[in-house]
Structure formats: structure tokens, C-alpha cells
Amino acid sequence: MQSPALPPANAAAAPTQTHYENFPVASWLCPAPLRPPIAAIYWFARTADDIADEGYADAPTRLQQLADYRAALARAALPANSTDAAPLAWPEVFVPLRAAIHGFNLPVPLLEDLLSAFEQDIHRTASGAQYADRAELLDYCSRSANPVGRLLLHLYGVHDATSLAQSDAICTALQLINFWQDPSRDLPRGRNYFTQEDCTRHGVTLADLQALHQTPEATKLIADCTEWSWATMQKGLQLVHTVPGRAGWELRLVVQGGLRIVDKIRAQGYTTLQTRPALGKSDMLVMLARSVVM
């Protein structure tokens, strides 16, 4: 099946849910007044990720589109009384995002960090570069994942340093879990998140990874990375008791969604080069039960 086309800059239709998601987005658990800005943040990130990753455009074309997208963000962030009245590109993304930026004083640098991560993905995919070590991979996560959590905490009125650090741990863990869930999809597309240091320690060659060979060494590599992700998640769990009201219950489900994927990776013996684990309806019952006792 052909990959979805890149979203046109002049598309006027509202976004529709076309992507598999592990975790709920702007669900009914979120406070109603916050659903529009949460959805705006999600579609900003989702569309940028599609520009970086979907379809068949080459790297220079993708980078130019992201540059245009970054310019549209800058225009959306202009003061409400700005004399620049030209229509926004990607209006289905930036009209609601502009309302969220001005209505909730969203920190625009966090949105820019997301674009920086997508640009990095394009460069690395084009060059076939591998992350050297976990510190380098965590730097990527600090821009590809952590800004979303911080933006949500901003909406919830949570700003203390401890909560921000816990949010970063949860978001980084969710990003890492996604990496170890998806190598059977990512590696054929030129995306490799197994670091050189980890591969060397476990005796895994780049050729074996690219060929999706589930060798005993590769299985041990995935197990090590998965347990690292689980341990990272544990550092942020107390945040569910800080985020207020229904939003806190939404966060519990997000966390449990990630941990449930870890369960499934473990249950299949860490063989995600061969089989991609995914959440089903029965998993929601497990996640709900675990959310209650957190």
C-alpha cells in the first residue's frame, strides 16, 4: 500500500485520525477546555512527523518543507495585533495552534525543539548515521518527546522542577519503548535507534540489524534496551499524583500504555525484529486496572 502523501500546505480539511497510536490523545478524560489546545499540539507534531517520514520525497525536499513549516509556526506565534494578515500555510494545523499559542501562552521554543528533532531524523536517515551512545540518543529524545510533556504540564498549570523532570522521564521512556517496539518497521526505512555502544557491547552487527536477523545477540540487545526504558519510566511515575483531576487519569493511561507494550515485548521474548507487538482491546482492561492502583 502506498504511504500517505505529505500534507499539502494549502489543505483546508480538518485532520483525521489515520495513525496507529499506543496512547490516547485528547481523550474524554482530558478537561474539555484543554482538548482543543492538546489536539492542536498533537496535530502540529503529527503533521511535522509525516513531513519528515511519510511518502517518497527525498531529504532536501523534506527539509525544505520543514523549513516552510517552521516559518508557518513563526507566523502563527506573531502577536495577535500583527499586521501580517496573509493566510497561514497548513491552516488545518496552524489556525488552531495559533489560538492555542495565544490563548494559553504556549512556550513556542518547545514546539521549535520538536521540529529540530524531525530535521535531525531526516539527516540521519539520509546518511545512515547511527547514534554513538545512549547520551546522544537521550539528547534526541529531549527534543523529540520531552517537549510534548512539558507543553501539557504548561496547560495543566504544573511548572515545578521535580514535575518537569518526571515528565521528561515519562516522555523519554515512551519514546524509547516505541523504538524497541518498532525496529521491524524503522530499520527497513533507514531509522536505527540502537546505539553503536550498545551494539558493540552485545556483539550485534549493523548488517544483522538491517537484515532483521533475530540472533541471540540481537535479542539480548533488545532486552537490555527494553529494560532500560522500563527503568526510565519508573523515575516519572509519581507525576500521576501531581497532575490534577481528569488529566491525571489520562496520564495514568498513557503511562500504562507504555508499560503494557513493555509487557508484550517481554512476553514474546524480545523478538521485535520479527514481530511488532501492539495493544488490543483486552489490554485496555489491564491498563485501566493498573491505573487505579498506581
N, C-alpha and C positions, 0 to 999 in steps of 0.2 A: 504494500500500500504506500502511496506517495505521502511523504511527510507534509504536514500542513504548510501552506505558503506563509511567508513572512507577512505580518500585518501591514497593510498599506497605510501610508502616512495620512491619507485623507479619508480613511474609513470612518463612517458615521455610526455604524451599528454598535449597540452596546455589546460588551464582551459576553461570551457564553462559556460555560464550563465545558472544556474539551480535554482536560488533562487529568490523568490519574493522580490522586492525591492521597498520601498516607494520613493526613491530618485535616481536621475540619477548618474551614476558612469562613470567618464572619458568620458563624452558625447562629441558630436561635438562642444559644446560651449567652452570646455577647449582648451587652446592653444595647437596646435599639438605637439610641443616639450615636453609638460608636460604630455601628455596622457600615454606614457609608464611608467614613474615612478608612476603616480597616479594609473594605473592599477596594477602595482606591489605591491603597498601598500595595495590596496583593496584585492588582492588575498592572500597576506600574512595573513591579518586579517580574511578573509572569511574561509580560509582553517583551521586556528587555531580554529576558532569558530566551524567548523564542527567536528574537533577532540574532542572538549570539549562537543559537544551537540548532534551530529547525530549518528545514528546506535545504537547498543546494547552492546557496550563494557562496562565493569564495571569501577568504578572510578580509581582503581590502574592502569589499562591498559591505560586509557585516560591520566592520569598524567604522565605515562612513555612516551607515545607518545609526549606529550607536552614538556617533558624534552629533548627528541630527537630533537624535532622541535626547541627548544631554542638553542641546540648545533649546529644545522644547521645554525641558524641565526648568531651565533658567528663565524662560519667558513666563512659565506658569507661576514661578516664585516672585515675579515682579510685584511691587506694591499694588494694591487694588486701584489706586488712583493713577497708575501709569498711563502715559499717553499712547503706549503701544497697543493698538486695538486690533491688530491683524489676527485672523483666526489661528487657533492653535493647531499644530500638526498632531496627529493621533488624538483627535478630540475625545474619543471614547475613553482614553486614558487620562488625558491632561485636564479636561474640563472638571471631572470630579476630583482629580488630585489637586488642582488649584483651589477648589473650595475647601479641601481638607487642609492644605497648607495654610490658608488664611484663616479658616475657621477654628483651627486647633493649634496654630503656631508650630507646625511640624518642623523639626530640625532638618533643613534641606541637605546639609553635609552628609547625613546618614543615607539619604537617597542617592547622593553622588557616589558614596562608597560602594553601593550595590553596582552601579554602572562600571566602576573601576574593576570590580571582580569579574564582571561579564567580559570586559575588554581583555582582562588577563586570560580568561578561558580561551578566547579566540586566538590570542598569540601563542599560547601553549599548545593548543590543538594543532595549529598550523605548523609549528616547529617540532612537534612530538616530544617536547621537553617534559621531563619527569621531576616531581618535587624532590629536593635533595633530602629533606628530613622532616620530622613532624613539626618543628618550629616554623618552617616555611609553609607547610600545609595549614597550620593554625593561623598564620598571618592571612592566608587566603580566606579562611572561614570568618575571620574578624571583619571582613568586608562583604562576603557573600551571604552570610547568615545572621551574624550578630546584630546588624543594623535593624533588621525586622523586629527582633525582640525589643530593642531599645525604643523603636518608634511606638510599639504597642504600649510599653510601660509609660511613655510620654502621654499617650491618650488616657491611660488609667490614672495618671497623676502620681506615679511612683518614680522617684528620682534619686533615692539614696544609693550610695556607692555599693553597699552589700547587695541590694536587689539587682543593680546593673550587672555586677559580677556573676550573680546566679543566673540571670537571663542569658548572659554570654555563654555560660556553661551549657545551658539547655539548648540554645540555638546551635552552638558548635557541635554538641552531641548529635542533634537531629541531622545536621549536615553530614557528619561522619557516618552515621548509621545509613543514610541514603547512599553514600559512596559504596559501602560494603554490601548493601542490598543490590546494587545496580551494575557491578562490573561486567556482567554478560551483555549489557546494553552500552555501557560507556566505552569499554575498550575497543570494540569494533568501530566506534565513532571517533577514535583518537583521543579520548579522555582517560587519563590514567592518574588515579589519586593514591596509588600505593607508592610510598616514598622509596628512593634509592636506598636509604639507610635500612629501612625495614626489609626490603627485598634481599639485600646483601646479608642481613642477619639470619634470614630464614633460607638462604640459598635458592631464591627464586629468580629466574632469568626473565628479562623483558620479553624475550621470544615466547616463553611459555605463557606469560600473561596475555600477550597479544593473540596467541593461538587458542586461548581459553582452555589450556590444559590443566585439569584439576589434579595436579600432582600432590603427593603428601606434603611437600614443602609449601605449595600454594595454599593448601587447606590450613596449615599451621599459621601462615601469614594472615589469612582472613580471620582466623580465630583470634589471633593477637590483636588485630586492628578492631575487631568487634568488641572485645572485652575492654579495650581502651575507650571506645565510645561509651560503653555502659558505665565505666568508672567516671567518665567526664559528666555524664548525666546526673550521677549521684551528687555531684557538687552543687547542683542547682535546684534540687528537689524542694527545698524549704521555701522557694519563691511562691509555690502554690498557696501558701498560708499568708502571703503578703498582698498579692493581687486581690482586690476587693470583689465581693459579690459574685455574680454570674460569670464575670470574666475569669475569676479564679478557677471555676469549674471547667471553663473552656480550656484553660491552661493545663489542668489535670488530664484532660482527654488528649491534648497534644502530647504531653509527656508520655502518657501510657501508650499512645500510638507508636512512638519511637521505641519504647521498651518492648512492645509486643512484636515489632519487627526483629528486635534482638532475639526474642524467644524463638521466632521462626528460623532465623539463621542458625541458631544453636541446634534446633530440632532436626534440621536437615544436614547436620554435621559440617557446617560452614562451607558448603559446596556451591557458593553463589556464582562461581564461574560457569556452572552448568544450569542452575535453576534459580530463578528470581523469586524470592518469597514476596507475598502480597497479603494485605489484610482482606478478610471476608466479613460477612455479616455476623458470623458467630464470634469473631474477635471483638466486636463492639461490646458484647455482653461481658467479656473478660475485662475489657478496658473500663467499662462502667463500674464493675465491682471493685476493681483495684483503685479507681479514682476515689471511691467512697472512703477507703481505709488509708489513704495517704496521710 
